[in-house]
């Protein structure tokens, strides 16, 4: 199913030239291209490994997943990453925690840290929650998605998967590539992390969606460092399809819209109309250029933003994104632990 993977070139260094220097990974916005590359280069040594890391600096430590919002991929991926690093994993799910009795997220995190935890992985409904917790604990904090703010490890694994498909694993320089991010962008922390990371590394981003979900203001999210790419907004998906190297479809997040009842949304006149203008159908996939890929962070609304024949078709790298995520999260856990030592 996934698009063809390009082989690793010989003689490439597995060690980053510049090391990640932050205790926490809260977001990719404002992070330099060099720092993002440090995490991606470190990920190369972890993606696709088939055995546990024998000399892991995290062996015997405990990583705590604090998930105050549902997750399939991210929580399992961080768990698998920690196990690969020979760390113990402790899982706290918000719905079964004392947060339901009124305990604050900060108190929850500090209590879990007090049990001898070496890193916290946080998912929360509130944008800014992971950063707030990071300021109130000593151990590293990795943001696993906070509200509409950021989902930095998803951004990193998406960028890694794109770089792999486009033969950019050697230097992670993305100049010359154009990525369309399509759909419910205002609701999307994944989009914010991707826009920051992709433009920092030189890719151009086209945000596509109805005006209520893809407002012009997204253009201000482009990073501004040397060699950074641009962001533009369009409401015409069919026009951009033949130009782009990758299309990143986003789930319509009805639960984050003002009218969360049923499948109504103040920004979508009708589901049928949305699909007709912004759904990735087989006919639209045929308009893409040779070698262009289709991505989705999951979970997918099959038949709404993405048709099954495309999700499971030859352009799809969706399950490859999931596989890459484990190695990327291993690298992030190691990098934050090393920076905080
Ligand atoms: N992509 C992603 O964050 O999926 P989950 O919500 O299942 O973790």
Boltz pocket constraint, residues with backbone or C-beta under 6 A from the ligand:
constraints:
  - pocket:
      binder: B
      contacts: [[A, 70], [A, 71], [A, 72], [A, 73], [A, 74], [A, 75], [A, 144], [A, 145], [A, 151], [A, 154], [A, 297], [A, 298], [A, 299]]
      max_distance: 6.0
